[in-house]
Amino acid sequence: MGSSVTRFAAGLLAVTGAALFAVDGPALAQSSVKIGYALSRTGPNAGGAAVTTLPNYEMWVKEVNAAGGLKLGDKRVPIEVVQYDDRSSAEEAARSLERLITQDKVDFILPPWGTGLNLAVGPILNKAGYPHLASTAVTDRAPELAKRWPNSFWLLGTSAGAANTLVDLLVKLRGEGKIGDTVAMVSVADGFGIDLSGAARPALAKANFKLAYDKTYPVGTQDLSPIVNEVKALNPDVFIAFSYPPDTLGITEQARIASFNPKIFYTGVGTAFPLFKQKFGANAQGVMGIGGWSGDSAPIKDYLARHKAAAANGAEPDRWASAVTYASLQMLQQAIERVGKIDREAVIKDLQTGTFDTIIGKVKFENNLPTKYWWVGQWQDGEFYGVGPATNEGARTPVVPKPAWKAP
C-alpha cells in the first residue's frame, strides 16, 4: 500500500528530431499528444496484458509516430507515452489513473487489461471525461455501464452474448447428433468468470442441457488437477472453463495428462493466445475457446504480419482481443483526427456517432457497443478461426468431436 507506483518508460516515444516544446512565443501550439496507461506488468493479469494489450499499444504508437504523429488540423504531432504498472490490483490501477490525470495531465488514457480492472477504473475515466475503449472486458453490465458512463465503449460485449452464442452452437451440434446433453462447467472467481458462468447457467438450463458439474476456483489457483479429475469421472459430453490464461494452460495440460477428452473442450481467455498453440502443438487441434477471428481475411493477415515484425521475438497476437484492441486504437486515432484537436468531449461524441475502418472491418457503435462479435473460436490446422456466431463472415465449420489427445 505504501510503496510508490512503478513508472515504466515515462516520457517520449517520438519521431527522431521532432520538436516537442516551443522555445518561445506567447501561445504554445499542441506539440505532442500525451497518452497514458496503467497495465499489469506484475501479478496474475501480467500474462494477459503482455500478450493482448502491451504489444498493440507499443505497435500503434510506433506506427503513428513513424508516420509523423497524430494529425491535428493541418499538422502532425508525435505521441508521448506515460505508463505505470497496476500490479493486477484495482487499487493500484485507480491510483495510477488518478496520477495520470492530475499529475501527468495526459491527453488520453488507454484502458487496462481485463474485466475487473476496466470496471474498477470506469468511474474515474467517466468523472474526468476521458474516452474509455474497454477492449478486454466482457460483462453483462455493458449496456447499463454505457448509459451510466457515456464516455465508455465495451468492445467485447456482454457475458450473455458469449454464453448464448456458445449454447446456440451446442444446441446445433446436439441436433446433428454430435454431442449429448451433459455439461461440466468451471469458472475463475473474478469478474470474467463470475459474469460468464452466471450467464451460461440459465442459457444451458433453457436449452435443456444437464449441468453435471459447476464450480468456481480462486484467481491464482496453481493445482487444477483435482477439478479435472472430478470432471473426468462424470464423463460429460461438453466441458466449459471460463478461465484466465494461466488456468487455461493448466486445465488443458491436466486434461491431456488425465486423458480427459470430451467431445467439446472449451476454455476461456488464453485459448486464443499463440502460447497455447506453441505449448500444445498438434493437441491444440479441435480445442474451442472464447474469441476467434476471420483468419483468412486480408486485413487480419496484414495485421498478423505487422505484429510479428514489431513485437519482441516475433511474437504473434492472440486471436481475439488483440485484434479488437488494435481496432480500438484505430477508432481512437480516427476520432481524434476527425476532431482535429485535443477535445475529449468531441472525441467521445465522434466515437458514439462515427463509422470506423479497422482491421476487424467497419465498426459503428450502437449505444456504445459494437454490433458484431466473435464468441466461439476453434484451433483448426494451426489457426484459431471463429466458429460462432455461424452467421459472421468468415465463420468456419466446427470440428466435432475433438480429436483425441496425442502423446507429447
C-alpha positions as CSV (number, residue, x, y, z in Angstrom):
1,M,0.0,0.0,0.0
2,G,2.8,2.4,0.9
3,S,5.1,1.6,-2.0
4,S,5.4,4.0,-4.9
5,V,3.9,3.3,-8.3
6,T,6.4,1.9,-10.7
7,R,6.9,4.1,-13.7
8,F,7.9,2.4,-16.9
9,A,9.4,4.3,-19.9
10,A,7.9,7.5,-18.8
11,G,8.5,10.2,-21.4
12,L,8.9,10.3,-25.0
13,L,8.2,7.9,-27.8
14,A,8.5,10.5,-30.5
15,V,9.8,10.7,-34.1
16,T,13.5,11.5,-34.1
17,G,14.2,15.1,-34.4
18,A,10.6,16.2,-33.7
19,A,10.4,19.3,-31.5
20,L,8.2,18.7,-28.5
21,F,8.1,22.1,-26.9
22,A,8.1,25.5,-28.5
23,V,11.1,27.6,-27.4
24,D,9.3,30.9,-27.3
25,G,6.1,32.7,-28.2
26,P,3.1,33.5,-26.0
27,A,0.9,30.8,-27.5
28,L,2.2,27.3,-27.4
29,A,0.8,25.1,-30.2
30,Q,-0.1,21.5,-29.4
31,S,3.4,19.9,-29.9
32,S,2.7,16.4,-28.7
33,V,-0.3,14.2,-27.6
34,K,0.4,12.7,-24.2
35,I,-1.2,9.3,-23.8
36,G,-1.0,7.4,-20.6
37,Y,-1.9,3.9,-19.4
38,A,-1.5,1.6,-16.5
39,L,-1.1,-2.1,-17.3
40,S,-0.4,-5.3,-15.3
41,R,3.3,-5.8,-15.6
42,T,3.2,-7.9,-12.5
43,G,0.6,-10.1,-10.7
44,P,-1.8,-12.6,-12.1
45,N,-3.0,-10.4,-15.0
46,A,0.5,-9.8,-16.3
47,G,0.4,-12.7,-18.8
48,G,-2.8,-11.5,-20.5
49,A,-1.6,-7.9,-20.6
50,A,1.7,-8.9,-22.1
51,V,0.1,-10.9,-24.9
52,T,-3.0,-8.9,-25.7
53,T,-2.6,-5.3,-24.7
54,L,1.0,-4.0,-24.4
55,P,2.3,-5.2,-27.8
56,N,-0.7,-3.4,-29.5
57,Y,-0.2,-0.2,-27.6
58,E,3.5,-0.2,-28.4
59,M,3.0,-1.1,-32.1
60,W,0.3,1.5,-32.6
61,V,2.4,4.3,-31.0
62,K,5.4,3.3,-33.1
63,E,3.4,3.2,-36.3
64,V,1.7,6.6,-35.6
65,N,5.0,8.3,-34.7
66,A,6.8,6.8,-37.7
67,A,4.1,8.4,-39.9
68,G,4.8,11.8,-38.3
69,G,2.3,11.5,-35.4
70,L,-1.4,12.1,-35.0
71,K,-2.9,14.6,-37.4
72,L,-4.3,17.6,-35.6
73,G,-5.7,20.1,-38.1
74,D,-3.0,20.7,-40.7
75,K,-0.1,19.3,-38.8
76,R,1.1,16.0,-37.3
77,V,2.3,15.8,-33.7
78,P,4.0,12.8,-32.0
79,I,2.6,10.7,-29.2
80,E,4.3,10.9,-25.8
81,V,3.7,8.0,-23.5
82,V,3.5,7.7,-19.7
83,Q,2.9,4.2,-18.3
84,Y,2.6,2.5,-14.9
85,D,2.3,-1.0,-13.5
86,D,-1.1,-1.5,-11.9
87,R,0.3,-4.8,-10.4
88,S,-3.0,-6.5,-11.3
89,S,-4.6,-4.5,-8.4
90,A,-7.8,-2.5,-8.7
91,E,-6.5,-0.1,-6.0
92,E,-3.2,0.4,-7.9
93,A,-5.0,0.8,-11.2
94,A,-7.1,3.6,-9.7
95,R,-4.1,5.3,-8.1
96,S,-2.2,5.1,-11.4
97,L,-5.0,6.7,-13.3
98,E,-5.5,9.5,-10.8
99,R,-1.8,10.2,-11.2
100,L,-2.0,10.2,-15.0
101,I,-4.9,12.6,-14.8
102,T,-3.9,15.0,-12.0
103,Q,-0.1,15.0,-12.2
104,D,0.9,13.8,-15.6
105,K,-2.1,15.6,-17.2
106,V,-2.2,13.2,-20.1
107,D,-4.5,14.0,-23.1
108,F,-5.9,10.5,-23.4
109,I,-5.8,7.3,-21.4
110,L,-5.7,3.7,-22.8
111,P,-7.5,1.1,-20.7
112,P,-6.1,-1.7,-18.5
113,W,-6.3,-5.4,-19.3
114,G,-9.2,-7.5,-18.0
115,T,-12.8,-7.1,-17.0
116,G,-12.2,-6.4,-13.3
117,L,-9.8,-3.6,-13.8
118,N,-11.9,-2.0,-16.5
119,L,-14.8,-1.9,-14.1
120,A,-12.6,-0.5,-11.4
121,V,-11.3,2.4,-13.5
122,G,-14.6,3.2,-15.2
123,P,-15.9,5.7,-12.7
124,I,-12.5,7.6,-12.7
125,L,-12.4,7.9,-16.5
126,N,-16.1,9.0,-16.6
127,K,-15.6,11.6,-13.9
128,A,-12.6,13.1,-15.6
129,G,-14.2,12.9,-19.1
130,Y,-11.8,10.6,-20.8
131,P,-12.9,8.2,-23.6
132,H,-12.8,4.6,-22.3
133,L,-12.4,2.0,-25.0
134,A,-12.7,-1.2,-23.0
135,S,-11.3,-3.8,-25.4
136,T,-10.6,-6.6,-22.9
137,A,-13.7,-6.6,-20.8
138,V,-16.7,-8.9,-21.0
139,T,-19.6,-8.0,-18.7
140,D,-23.4,-8.2,-18.8
141,R,-23.4,-4.8,-17.3
142,A,-22.0,-3.3,-20.5
143,P,-25.3,-1.8,-21.8
144,E,-26.0,-0.3,-18.3
145,L,-22.5,1.0,-17.9
146,A,-22.5,2.6,-21.3
147,K,-25.6,4.6,-20.2
148,R,-24.1,5.4,-16.8
149,W,-20.7,6.3,-18.3
150,P,-21.4,7.6,-21.8
151,N,-17.7,8.0,-22.3
152,S,-17.3,4.2,-22.2
153,F,-17.4,1.7,-25.1
154,W,-17.5,-2.0,-24.4
155,L,-15.9,-3.7,-27.4
156,L,-16.1,-7.3,-26.3
157,G,-19.8,-7.1,-25.4
158,T,-21.8,-9.0,-22.8
159,S,-21.5,-12.2,-21.0
160,A,-25.0,-13.2,-22.2
161,G,-23.8,-12.7,-25.8
162,A,-20.9,-15.0,-25.2
163,A,-22.9,-17.6,-23.3
164,N,-25.8,-17.6,-25.7
165,T,-23.6,-18.0,-28.7
166,L,-21.9,-20.9,-27.2
167,V,-25.1,-22.6,-26.1
168,D,-26.6,-22.0,-29.6
169,L,-23.7,-23.8,-31.1
170,L,-24.1,-26.7,-28.6
171,V,-27.8,-26.9,-29.5
172,K,-27.0,-27.1,-33.2
173,L,-24.4,-29.8,-32.6
174,R,-26.8,-31.8,-30.3
175,G,-29.4,-31.6,-33.1
176,E,-26.9,-33.0,-35.5
177,G,-26.2,-35.9,-33.1
178,K,-22.6,-34.9,-32.5
179,I,-22.9,-34.3,-28.7
180,G,-25.3,-35.3,-25.9
181,D,-26.8,-33.3,-23.0
182,T,-24.2,-33.5,-20.2
183,V,-22.1,-30.3,-19.5
184,A,-19.5,-29.7,-16.9
185,M,-18.5,-26.1,-16.1
186,V,-15.8,-24.4,-14.1
187,S,-15.1,-20.7,-13.7
188,V,-12.5,-18.4,-12.2
189,A,-13.8,-16.4,-9.2
190,D,-13.2,-13.0,-10.8
191,G,-15.3,-10.6,-12.8
192,F,-14.9,-12.5,-16.1
193,G,-15.6,-16.0,-14.7
194,I,-18.5,-14.8,-12.4
195,D,-20.2,-13.0,-15.3
196,L,-19.7,-15.7,-17.9
197,S,-20.8,-18.6,-15.7
198,G,-23.7,-16.5,-14.4
199,A,-24.9,-16.0,-18.0
200,A,-24.3,-19.6,-19.0
201,R,-26.3,-21.3,-16.3
202,P,-29.7,-20.0,-17.4
203,A,-28.8,-20.4,-21.1
204,L,-27.9,-24.1,-20.6
205,A,-31.0,-24.7,-18.5
206,K,-33.3,-23.1,-21.1
207,A,-31.7,-25.3,-23.8
208,N,-32.3,-28.4,-21.6
209,F,-28.7,-29.3,-21.0
210,K,-27.8,-31.1,-17.8
211,L,-25.2,-29.2,-15.8
212,A,-23.5,-32.1,-14.0
213,Y,-20.7,-30.0,-12.5
214,D,-20.5,-26.3,-11.7
215,K,-17.7,-25.0,-9.5
216,T,-15.6,-21.9,-9.2
217,Y,-11.9,-21.6,-8.2
218,P,-9.9,-18.7,-6.8
219,V,-7.7,-16.5,-9.0
220,G,-4.1,-17.8,-9.0
221,T,-5.0,-21.4,-8.3
222,Q,-1.9,-23.4,-9.1
223,D,-3.1,-27.0,-9.0
224,L,-6.1,-27.6,-11.2
225,S,-5.8,-31.4,-11.3
226,P,-8.4,-32.1,-8.7
227,I,-11.0,-30.2,-10.7
228,V,-10.1,-32.1,-13.9
229,N,-10.2,-35.5,-12.2
230,E,-13.6,-34.8,-10.7
231,V,-15.0,-33.7,-14.1
232,K,-13.5,-36.7,-15.9
233,A,-15.3,-39.0,-13.5
234,L,-18.6,-37.6,-14.7
235,N,-17.8,-38.2,-18.4
236,P,-19.6,-35.1,-19.8
237,D,-20.1,-34.5,-23.5
238,V,-19.1,-30.8,-23.0
239,F,-16.5,-29.2,-20.8
240,I,-16.6,-25.5,-20.4
241,A,-14.0,-23.5,-18.4
242,F,-14.4,-19.7,-18.1
243,S,-10.7,-19.4,-17.2
244,Y,-7.9,-16.9,-17.2
245,P,-4.7,-17.6,-19.2
246,P,-2.6,-19.5,-16.6
247,D,-5.6,-21.6,-15.7
248,T,-6.5,-22.3,-19.3
249,L,-3.0,-23.7,-19.9
250,G,-3.1,-25.6,-16.6
251,I,-6.5,-27.1,-17.2
252,T,-5.7,-28.2,-20.7
253,E,-2.4,-29.8,-19.6
254,Q,-4.1,-31.7,-16.8
255,A,-6.8,-32.9,-19.2
256,R,-4.2,-34.2,-21.6
257,I,-2.4,-36.0,-18.8
258,A,-5.6,-37.5,-17.4
259,S,-6.8,-38.4,-21.0
260,F,-9.9,-36.4,-20.4
261,N,-11.2,-35.8,-23.9
262,P,-14.8,-34.8,-24.1
263,K,-16.5,-34.1,-27.5
264,I,-16.4,-30.4,-26.8
265,F,-13.4,-29.0,-24.8
266,Y,-13.8,-25.2,-24.3
267,T,-11.5,-23.0,-22.3
268,G,-11.6,-19.3,-21.6
269,V,-9.1,-16.5,-22.0
270,G,-5.8,-17.8,-23.3
271,T,-7.1,-20.4,-25.7
272,A,-6.7,-17.9,-28.5
273,F,-3.1,-17.0,-27.4
274,P,-0.2,-18.0,-29.5
275,L,1.4,-19.6,-26.4
276,F,-1.5,-22.1,-26.4
277,K,-0.5,-23.3,-29.9
278,Q,3.2,-23.3,-29.0
279,K,2.6,-25.3,-25.8
280,F,0.2,-27.9,-27.1
281,G,1.1,-28.2,-30.8
282,A,-1.0,-30.8,-32.5
283,N,-3.0,-31.2,-29.3
284,A,-4.5,-27.7,-29.9
285,Q,-6.5,-29.1,-32.8
286,G,-10.2,-29.1,-32.0
287,V,-9.9,-27.1,-28.8
288,M,-12.6,-24.4,-28.6
289,G,-12.4,-21.2,-26.6
290,I,-13.7,-17.7,-26.3
291,G,-13.0,-15.4,-29.2
292,G,-11.7,-16.1,-32.6
293,W,-11.1,-14.1,-35.7
294,S,-11.5,-14.1,-39.5
295,G,-8.2,-15.8,-40.0
296,D,-8.4,-15.8,-43.8
297,S,-9.2,-12.0,-44.2
298,A,-6.5,-9.8,-45.8
299,P,-6.6,-7.1,-43.1
300,I,-6.1,-9.7,-40.4
301,K,-3.3,-11.4,-42.3
302,D,-1.6,-8.0,-42.7
303,Y,-2.1,-7.2,-39.0
304,L,-0.6,-10.6,-38.0
305,A,2.5,-9.9,-40.2
306,R,3.0,-6.4,-38.8
307,H,2.5,-7.6,-35.2
308,K,5.1,-10.3,-35.6
309,A,7.5,-7.8,-37.2
310,A,7.0,-5.3,-34.3
311,A,6.8,-7.5,-31.3
312,A,9.7,-8.8,-29.3
313,N,10.9,-12.2,-30.6
314,G,8.4,-12.0,-33.4
315,A,5.5,-12.8,-31.0
316,E,2.1,-13.3,-32.5
317,P,-1.1,-11.6,-31.2
318,D,-3.9,-13.5,-29.6
319,R,-6.8,-14.4,-31.9
320,W,-9.5,-12.5,-30.1
321,A,-8.9,-9.3,-28.1
322,S,-5.6,-8.4,-29.7
323,A,-7.2,-7.5,-32.9
324,V,-10.1,-5.8,-31.1
325,T,-7.6,-3.8,-29.0
326,Y,-5.7,-2.7,-32.1
327,A,-9.0,-1.8,-33.8
328,S,-9.9,0.3,-30.8
329,L,-6.7,2.3,-31.2
330,Q,-7.6,2.8,-34.9
331,M,-11.0,4.1,-33.8
332,L,-9.4,6.5,-31.2
333,Q,-7.0,7.8,-33.8
334,Q,-9.7,8.3,-36.4
335,A,-11.9,10.1,-33.9
336,I,-9.0,12.4,-32.7
337,E,-8.0,13.2,-36.2
338,R,-11.6,14.0,-37.3
339,V,-12.0,16.3,-34.4
340,G,-8.5,17.8,-35.2
341,K,-7.6,18.9,-31.7
342,I,-7.4,17.7,-28.1
343,D,-11.1,17.9,-27.2
344,R,-12.0,14.8,-25.3
345,E,-15.7,15.6,-25.3
346,A,-15.8,16.0,-29.0
347,V,-13.8,12.8,-29.5
348,I,-16.3,10.9,-27.3
349,K,-19.1,12.2,-29.4
350,D,-17.3,11.1,-32.6
351,L,-16.8,7.6,-31.2
352,Q,-20.5,7.5,-30.3
353,T,-21.7,8.5,-33.8
354,G,-19.0,7.8,-36.3
355,T,-18.1,4.9,-38.5
356,F,-14.6,3.5,-38.3
357,D,-12.4,1.5,-40.8
358,T,-10.5,-1.1,-38.8
359,I,-8.7,-4.5,-39.2
360,I,-11.8,-6.2,-38.0
361,G,-14.0,-4.4,-40.5
362,K,-16.2,-1.4,-40.4
363,V,-17.4,-0.6,-36.9
364,K,-20.2,1.6,-35.8
365,F,-21.3,1.6,-32.2
366,E,-25.0,1.3,-31.2
367,N,-25.4,2.6,-27.6
368,N,-21.6,2.4,-27.2
369,L,-21.5,-1.3,-28.1
370,P,-20.4,-2.9,-31.4
371,T,-22.9,-5.0,-33.3
372,K,-20.7,-7.9,-34.3
373,Y,-18.5,-10.2,-32.2
374,W,-16.6,-13.5,-32.4
375,W,-17.7,-15.5,-29.3
376,V,-16.5,-19.1,-30.1
377,G,-13.3,-20.0,-31.8
378,Q,-11.5,-23.3,-32.5
379,W,-8.0,-24.3,-33.3
380,Q,-8.1,-25.8,-36.8
381,D,-4.8,-26.6,-38.7
382,G,-2.7,-24.1,-36.7
383,E,-5.1,-21.2,-36.8
384,F,-7.8,-20.2,-34.3
385,Y,-10.8,-19.5,-36.5
386,G,-14.1,-18.0,-35.4
387,V,-16.9,-20.6,-35.5
388,G,-19.6,-18.7,-33.7
389,P,-21.8,-16.9,-34.5
390,A,-22.0,-19.0,-37.6
391,T,-23.6,-16.1,-39.4
392,N,-20.4,-14.0,-39.2
393,E,-18.4,-13.6,-42.4
394,G,-15.5,-16.0,-42.4
395,A,-17.0,-18.4,-39.9
396,R,-15.6,-21.9,-40.1
397,T,-17.5,-25.2,-39.5
398,P,-16.5,-26.6,-36.1
399,V,-14.6,-29.9,-35.9
400,V,-16.6,-32.2,-33.6
401,P,-15.8,-34.4,-31.8
402,K,-12.5,-33.0,-30.7
403,P,-9.6,-35.3,-31.8
404,A,-8.1,-37.5,-29.1
405,W,-5.0,-36.1,-27.3
406,K,-1.7,-37.2,-28.8
407,A,1.3,-38.3,-26.8
408,P,3.7,-35.3,-26.3
